[in-house]
């Protein structure tokens, strides 16, 4: 279906998610959508990030003023 024919209701104005690490430590924010990319910042468990570009395995997120990529499995 073409997205121009869809109307979405009830979505948050700013899409956010909470960082959720199983060990309650931190999740790496990376420079690219790759596990081998350099780590830009460590985001603490329980922090709220803004989703800029949603993806299947990786999402581009913003934490404070830093933008990077995080695995979606660590976001809830």
C-alpha positions in Angstrom: 0.0 0.0 0.0 1.3 3.5 -0.8 1.8 5.6 2.3 0.2 8.6 0.8 -3.2 6.8 1.2 -2.6 6.2 4.9 -3.7 8.4 7.8 -2.2 7.6 11.2 -3.9 8.7 14.4 -2.9 8.7 18.0 0.9 8.8 17.4 3.1 10.7 19.8 4.3 14.1 18.5 7.9 13.0 19.3 8.6 9.3 19.1 10.7 8.2 22.1 11.8 4.9 23.5 13.5 3.8 26.7 16.9 2.1 26.6 16.6 -1.4 28.0 19.8 -3.5 28.6 19.3 -6.9 30.2 22.1 -6.3 32.6 20.8 -2.8 33.4 24.2 -1.2 32.4 24.4 0.8 29.1 23.9 0.5 25.4 26.4 1.8 22.8 25.4 4.6 20.5 27.3 4.1 17.3 28.4 6.3 14.4 26.9 4.0 11.8 24.3 1.2 11.7 26.9 -1.6 12.3 28.2 -3.5 15.3 31.7 -2.8 14.0 31.2 1.0 13.9 32.9 3.2 16.4 31.1 3.9 19.7 30.1 7.5 20.0 28.6 7.4 23.5 27.3 4.9 26.1 23.7 5.5 26.9 22.6 4.4 30.4 19.9 1.8 30.9 16.5 3.5 31.5 17.4 6.6 29.5 14.9 8.0 27.1 16.0 8.5 23.4 14.2 10.2 20.5 13.7 8.0 17.4 14.8 9.9 14.3 14.7 7.0 11.8 13.1 3.7 12.7 14.5 0.5 11.3 14.3 -3.2 11.6 17.6 -4.0 13.3 19.0 -0.5 13.8 17.4 2.9 14.5 18.9 6.4 14.3 18.3 8.0 17.7 19.2 11.2 19.5 20.3 11.1 23.1 20.6 14.6 24.6 22.4 16.4 21.8 24.2 13.3 20.3 22.8 11.5 17.2 23.8 8.0 16.3 22.6 4.4 15.8 21.4 1.9 18.3 20.1 -1.7 17.9 16.3 -1.7 18.2 16.4 -4.8 20.4 17.6 -2.5 23.2 14.7 -0.1 22.8 11.2 -0.5 24.3 
